[in-house]
Amino acid sequence: MSAPVVATNQHYDLDPEIFARFLDPTRKYSAGLYLRPDDDLATAQRQKLDFVAGRLALAGEHPRVLDVGCGWGSLTLDLAGRGAVVTGVTPAARQRDHVLAVAAARGLTDRVTVHHGTFEAFEGRPGSFDAGAALGSVVHMPDLPAVLRRARRLLRRGARFYLSESGFRNAAVRARCDALPGTEFVRHTVFGNGRLRPLSELVAAAEDTGFAIEAVDDLTEHYRRTIDDWIANVAAAADELDALDPGAAARLTHYLEIANAGWGLTTKHYGLTLRNGR
């Protein structure tokens, strides 16, 4: 039985065609990785998927991978295409349906499972996954230590977990900026929930949960470039977006410009590679 749908779905349960208009072809809704000045969005997102796969260090013929907050399935489908057996988790029914449809079209049905519900309610056999990832999803989960404890319990000994998240630059900035109008607009009008944590809080939660931290990558500039590309795509597809949902182009532009305004000043984006072991 699926867990109750939560407030964060108000954005992720929008018409999937809206996201198709401004994201890359994989509909990856998180930072890309720009390795060259002239990389376009699609290239950056392919490079980021390669990067995450490398951080997970998948081994064996069909490694079992957990994708927490799988979104529109970019990582789930990419890893399944590499031979992994992937379980995605999303509270958004439209995301689940999209991922399963693409998996079927690619002949990956036997390698892709999607759980519809919150990760906090997801049940799995302890130690049943060889790797895991959460790309920009724990921002919507209020109890971070509980989420990481659940993830670690599901991973086998020695498995890696890749966690990427945006957050305030430090605790002082968080205290000053958490209730500003722009922050409140994104949190409540767009997502319905969202907790921007400084890196220190992410690290403390990971360490206190029992993960070992293998790497911390500062991807802030990559996310800025990603959102620049999204804003350009929204502008190019404004008429189509408004035909799908009147006013969608203006709302998306406002949200994305707020998100991009603080990079490096008030907000950062990090990727943490964690290991379930020493």
N, C-alpha and C positions, 0 to 999 in steps of 0.2 A: 504493500500500500504506500502511495506517495505521501511525502510529508506536505504539510500545508504550504501554499504559496505565500511568499513574504513580500514586504513592501518594495524590495529592490527590483521586483519584476516590472514596475511601471515603465522602466526604460528598456529592459532587455526583452520584454514581451511586445514591443512595438512591431509593426509590420516588418518582416525580414527584408523586404525590398528597400526599406529606408536605409538599412545598413549596407546593402549591396551598392547603393549609390555613392557612398563616400569611403568605404573601407577598400582594402585590396581584394583581389579575387578570392582569397581564402577566408575573407571576413575576419581576419585576425584583429581583435579589438584591444591591443596593447602595444607597447613600444616595439618598433622595428630596430634593426641594427644597421646603421649606415657606415659602411666601410670605406666608401669613396665619396668625394664631393658631389658627383653626378648620379649617385644611386637614386632610383625612383622608389616609390612606396612599395611596389610589389617585390622589387629586389631586396629592399631592406627587410621586409617581412620573411622572405625565404631565408635570408641570412640569419635572422633571429631564430627561426625554427631549427636551423642547423646548429646554432650556438647552444640552444637549450638541450637538444639531443646530445651534443657533446658533453655538456655539464652533467647530464644524467648518466653518462658512461654505460649505456645499455649493452648488455652482453647476452650471449645465448641465442638460440634460434627464435624463440617467441617470448621475449621478456614481458612480464605483466606490469602495466603502468596505470597509475591512478592520476586522473586529470581533474583537480578540484576547481570547480567553476569553469567548465570547459567551453563556455560561450558558444560561438558558432562553429566550434569544432576544428579550428585550424591545427592546433597541436595534436589533438586526438587523432584526426585523420592523417596527419603527417606521420606520426609515429606508427600508426597502423600500416601505412604504406611502406614503412621500413621493416615490417615484420612483427611489430609488437602487438600484444593483445591489450587493448586499452579500455578502461572503464572511465567514462566521463560522468561528472555530477553537475547538474544545473537546476536551479529552481524555476527556470523559464521553460514552459511547455513548447513554445515556438522554437527555441534553441534545440531542445531534444529532438523535435520532429525534423528539423533541418539537418542535424548531424546524422541521424539515422537514414534519411533519404539520400544524402551524399554518399554515405558508406555503402548503401545498397547499389547506387549507380556505379561505384568504383569496384564493386565486388569484394567489399571489406566487411560484410555483415558478420562474418564469423569472428572478426577481430575487434569489433566495436560494440560496446554496451553503454547505454546512457541511462543513468538514474535520475529521475525527475523528482527533485526535492532538495532540501537544504543539506549541506554537507554535515551539519551538526546532527542530523537525524540519519545519516547514511550508516548502514550496518554492513560490515564485511568481516571476513575471517582474519583474525590477527596474523600478521606476517605473510599475507597472501600477495603482496605486491613487491616487485623488484625495483621499482622507482616510482616517483610521484612528482607532481608539479602543481603550482597554484599561481597562475599568471594574472596578477591584478585583481584577485577575487577576495582575499581576506579583508580588504578594506570594508567589505559589506558584512563582516562577521564580528559582532561585538566582543566575543570572548576569545581573543587570540590564543591564549595558552590552552584553552580547551580544544580549539581547532588543531593546534600543533600536536597535542597529546593524542588526539584521534588519528591524525595522519601518521604519527610515528608508530602507533600500535598496529596500523594496517601494513606497515612496511617490514620486510624481512631485515634481519641483521645485516648491516653493511650497505643497505640501499641508500641511494641519494634522493634528496627532495629539493627541487628548485622552486624557490619562492621569490616572486618579483612583486614589488609594491611601491606605490607613490606615498609620500608622507611629508610632513613638515620638516623643515631643515633641522630644527632642534626643539627641545621642550619649551624654551622661552618664546619662540616664534609660534608654536602651537597655542600657547596661552594667550598670545596677542591676536592671533588671526583666526582661531577656530570658529568664532561666531560672527565674523565679518559677513556683510550681505552676499558677496560672491560665493563664499564658502557655503553659506546657508542655501543659496540658490541651487548650487550643484547637488548638495546633500539631499535636500528635500524635494525640489522641483524636478530634478532629473532622476536621481537614484532612489529617493525615499529612505536612504540610510547610507552612512559612509563615515568611516573613522580613519582619518589621516594620522598615522603614527610616525614619530621620528625613528630613524634607524636604530637608535639606542634601545627603543622598546621592542623592535623586531628582534634584535640580537638577544636581548635579555630573555624574551619569551622562548626563542629557539634553544638557548643554552639551558634555561631552567626546565625545559621540557625533556632535555636529554640528548638533543641533537649536537653533533660537533659541526662547527662552521668551517667549511673548506675554502670558501671564496666569497668575497663581496665585490660586486661590480657596480660602479657608478654609471648608470645609463641615462642620466638626466638629459643630456644634450640630444641623445637619440630619440627620447620621447618628445622633446620640443620639435625636432624635425618631423617626426611622425604626425604630430598634430598640425603642423604647418601644412602638410600634404592633405590631411583630412579637411582642413578649412578650405583649401583650394578645391577639393573635390565637391564639397557642399556648394560652393559658389557656382561651380560649373554645372551642377545638377539641381540648382535651386527650383526651377520650374517643375521638374519631375518630383522632387521631394514634396513640394507644396500640393501637387496633385494627389499624392498619396496621403498626405496629412497636412491640411492648411496651417501655415505658419511654422512648419517643421524646419525649414531652412534657417529662419531667424533664430529659433530656439537652439538649434544645434550650433550655429555660429557663436551665439552668446556663451553657451556652455564651453565650447572649445577654446574661445578666446580667454575666458576666465582661467581655464586650466593651464593655458600656455603663458599667462602673464607672470606666474610666480616662479618658473623654473630657475633654480639656482639662487633665487632671492629668498623666497619663503618655502618653496617645495623642492623635493628631490625625488629621484626614482632609482631604486636599487634592485639588483638581482642577487639573492643569497643562495649559495649552493650549500646544502646541509647534508650531513651523513648520519645515518642511524647506527652509530658506533663510534669508536675512537678514531 
